[in-house]
Amino acid sequence: MTTATINRISKSPVTGKEYEIPSVLDDKAGIDAFIALHPGKKVVVVQGLGFVGSVMGLVVANALTEEYAVIGIDLPTPASYWKIRSINEGVFPIIASDPKIDLYYQQALTKKNYYATYDSHAYSKADVVVVDINLDVQKKSAKNNDLEGYDVDLTPFKKAIEAIGSNCKEEVLVLVETTVPPGTAQKIVRPLLEECLTKRGLTTDKLKVGHSYERVMPGPKYIDSIQNFYRVFAGTDEKSAEAVERFLRTVIRTDEYPLTRLGNTNATEMAKVLENSFRAMNIAFMVEWSRFAEEAGVDIYEVVNAIRMRPTHKNIMLPGLGVGGYCLTKDPLLASWARMNLFGSEEKLGQSEKGVHINDKMPLYAFEYLQSQYTGSLAGKKVLLLGVSYLNDVGDTRYTPVEGFYDQLINAGCEITLHDPHVKYWEEKDIWINQNLEELLEDECDVVVVTTGHKDYRSNESLINTLLSKPAAFMYDTIGVWTKDEIKALGEKHMVKVLGRGDL
Ligand SMILES: NC(=O)c1ccc[n+]([C@@H]2O[C@H](COP(=O)([O-])OP(=O)(O)OC[C@H]3O[C@@H](n4cnc5c(N)ncnc54)[C@H](O)[C@@H]3O)[C@@H](O)[C@H]2O)c1
């Protein structure tokens, strides 16, 4: 196979099926045929078929008070083309434990009202475009994950907005849901769209641009986290705000979860990144306290659980392997970047940036702790990692802290086996995962590490009994899933260590 051929293949991590990306990218006939199936219906185009967009598309296809024709659009790249084909072939591109995903997808298949494409012609049909694409922060991580700096390149995001502006109707509503640097809707999206419309000889006074955010929670309540949850929104002007509100009312259960309208889009954009920065800081704050607890022979879990009894401190975080996922690892940086680059401040958001830096180093610390507690060299040792996903009970490996920990083990010469009940294929590492834990535990290993807090590893008597039946090894819980009794039982046979617990 030539490189050119390889680069035109897009492989689904859900089914393993490979798709060849067409050399001629024209899907006008497909889009027109889909629109012809739905005369009189409003057309909603969702830009970006990732973790947020593909499910947002489902929610709109199953809207509460309106029948929409939904077109999901993504890029014809090896990383994303398979999502388009998958949606049109009857396989939803996300593995999720939420049964509503399958229900909503089956309903959309029956109604034939959710079509996916790569062709920008779709924007010309849209009454509403929902922007759910990624906007990444480029971290310049040096050796050992020590962050030296970062950059925000808006070029791909601007290109996506230009694709809309070069094709859309002049009265379209563009609703940005992507997490953006505060200021983006006012200072970037609206001017770019106006420029494109003007170039096409169209007017700009009917254009509507808004921003809205939610906390999408991939997992058992995936759909509900979009449809049955509080939303914050704003428009770049009064008629935009009204149009956003009208649209959201048709897809979200606003009678139970009232919408919150803020004064302008700078405020909604700030609310989103402030919310995530608060969580990231809360975790970073616990890092030094975990180290203190280890040194002082204190069980940090016991301490935090005692504090959490008080209503004023319920959301104090617990220690862990690190912070992963797409949002908390970048959103404080997006905010800081915006302060300096979109609002001309000479000061960054220093505390928020430092929080991200501290969190990025957590996997390295977890590895160093293992090294310091393990007698002898780790080179050549068989290590079983329980969990690859960054979050418990979810199959999402983006920026998972397990990756940093895994890399350190590889550098140390360990032989690693991976298990995760929710991840079949670890895309970032190009590794297929054995999901049969019993089978994996038949082999002997020197070190077993709990790296994700999946419920499969919590209060699992049979797992503890199996571990007890194995020859003496090193058991390392980086998340705090094992109870005191389990630690005691395992400790009779094995060396047991828990991150943040100094009393073992
Ligand atoms: N995951 C969450 O819980 C969550 C919650 C709220 C908001 N967000 C935000 O939503 C946005 C999307 O997140 P995600 O998790 O779905 O990301 P993702 O990486 O899973 O998906 C983004 C998709 O957009 C596509 N894309 C990029 N450029 C495009 C273009 N020009 N045209 C069409 N498609 C394009 C990509 O190919 C990809 O499939 C991010 O800004 C994220 O911060 C995420």
The ligand as an SDF file (V2000), in Angstrom:
LIG
                    3D

 44 48  0  0  0  0  0  0  0  0999 V2000
  -17.0310   16.6500   25.5760 N   0  0  0  0  0  0  0  0  0  0  0  0
  -17.7010   17.4590   26.4010 C   0  0  0  0  0  0  0  0  0  0  0  0
  -18.1420   17.0680   27.4530 O   0  0  0  0  0  0  0  0  0  0  0  0
  -17.9640   18.8750   26.0090 C   0  0  0  0  0  0  0  0  0  0  0  0
  -18.9340   19.5670   26.6900 C   0  0  0  0  0  0  0  0  0  0  0  0
  -19.2450   20.8110   26.2880 C   0  0  0  0  0  0  0  0  0  0  0  0
  -18.5640   21.4050   25.2640 C   0  0  0  0  0  0  0  0  0  0  0  0
  -17.5790   20.7320   24.6490 N   0  0  0  0  0  0  0  0  0  0  0  0
  -16.9170   21.3980   23.5560 C   0  0  0  0  0  0  0  0  0  0  0  0
  -17.5300   20.9860   22.3420 O   0  0  0  0  0  0  0  0  0  0  0  0
  -16.5720   21.0130   21.3040 C   0  0  0  0  0  0  0  0  0  0  0  0
  -16.5250   19.6830   20.6050 C   0  0  0  0  0  0  0  0  0  0  0  0
  -16.0790   18.6950   21.5440 O   0  0  0  0  0  0  0  0  0  0  0  0
  -16.0390   17.1820   21.1630 P   0  0  0  0  0  0  0  0  0  0  0  0
  -15.7470   16.4910   22.4450 O   0  0  0  0  0  0  0  0  0  0  0  0
  -17.2420   16.7910   20.4000 O   0  0  0  0  0  0  0  0  0  0  0  0
  -14.7760   17.1670   20.1690 O   0  0  0  0  0  0  0  0  0  0  0  0
  -14.3870   16.0320   19.0960 P   0  0  0  0  0  0  0  0  0  0  0  0
  -12.9490   16.2230   18.8050 O   0  0  0  0  0  0  0  0  0  0  0  0
  -14.8830   14.7010   19.5600 O   0  0  0  0  0  0  0  0  0  0  0  0
  -15.2350   16.4050   17.8120 O   0  0  0  0  0  0  0  0  0  0  0  0
  -14.9940   17.5070   17.0180 C   0  0  0  0  0  0  0  0  0  0  0  0
  -15.3600   17.1250   15.5840 C   0  0  0  0  0  0  0  0  0  0  0  0
  -15.3640   18.2950   14.7900 O   0  0  0  0  0  0  0  0  0  0  0  0
  -14.8570   17.9360   13.5240 C   0  0  0  0  0  0  0  0  0  0  0  0
  -14.4350   19.1260   12.7800 N   0  0  0  0  0  0  0  0  0  0  0  0
  -13.3340   19.8930   12.9600 C   0  0  0  0  0  0  0  0  0  0  0  0
  -13.3110   20.8780   12.0610 N   0  0  0  0  0  0  0  0  0  0  0  0
  -14.4050   20.7600   11.2870 C   0  0  0  0  0  0  0  0  0  0  0  0
  -14.9160   21.4740   10.1920 C   0  0  0  0  0  0  0  0  0  0  0  0
  -14.2850   22.5180    9.6790 N   0  0  0  0  0  0  0  0  0  0  0  0
  -16.0690   21.0420    9.6350 N   0  0  0  0  0  0  0  0  0  0  0  0
  -16.7340   19.9620   10.1080 C   0  0  0  0  0  0  0  0  0  0  0  0
  -16.2890   19.2470   11.1660 N   0  0  0  0  0  0  0  0  0  0  0  0
  -15.1340   19.6370   11.7430 C   0  0  0  0  0  0  0  0  0  0  0  0
  -13.7210   16.9900   13.8600 C   0  0  0  0  0  0  0  0  0  0  0  0
  -13.3200   16.2370   12.7420 O   0  0  0  0  0  0  0  0  0  0  0  0
  -14.3540   16.1500   14.9610 C   0  0  0  0  0  0  0  0  0  0  0  0
  -15.0340   15.0310   14.4440 O   0  0  0  0  0  0  0  0  0  0  0  0
  -15.2660   21.4110   21.9680 C   0  0  0  0  0  0  0  0  0  0  0  0
  -15.0870   22.7900   21.8790 O   0  0  0  0  0  0  0  0  0  0  0  0
  -15.4560   21.0380   23.4110 C   0  0  0  0  0  0  0  0  0  0  0  0
  -14.6210   21.7670   24.2710 O   0  0  0  0  0  0  0  0  0  0  0  0
  -17.2790   19.4720   24.9800 C   0  0  0  0  0  0  0  0  0  0  0  0
  1  2  1  0
  2  3  2  0
  2  4  1  0
  4  5  1  0
  4 44  2  0
  5  6  2  0
  6  7  1  0
  7  8  2  0
  8  9  1  0
  8 44  1  0
  9 10  1  0
  9 42  1  0
 10 11  1  0
 11 12  1  0
 11 40  1  0
 12 13  1  0
 13 14  1  0
 14 15  2  0
 14 16  1  0
 14 17  1  0
 17 18  1  0
 18 19  2  0
 18 20  1  0
 18 21  1  0
 21 22  1  0
 22 23  1  0
 23 24  1  0
 23 38  1  0
 24 25  1  0
 25 26  1  0
 25 36  1  0
 26 27  1  0
 26 35  1  0
 27 28  2  0
 28 29  1  0
 29 30  1  0
 29 35  2  0
 30 31  1  0
 30 32  2  0
 32 33  1  0
 33 34  2  0
 34 35  1  0
 36 37  1  0
 36 38  1  0
 38 39  1  0
 40 41  1  0
 40 42  1  0
 42 43  1  0
M  CHG  2   8   1  16  -1
M  END
$$$$
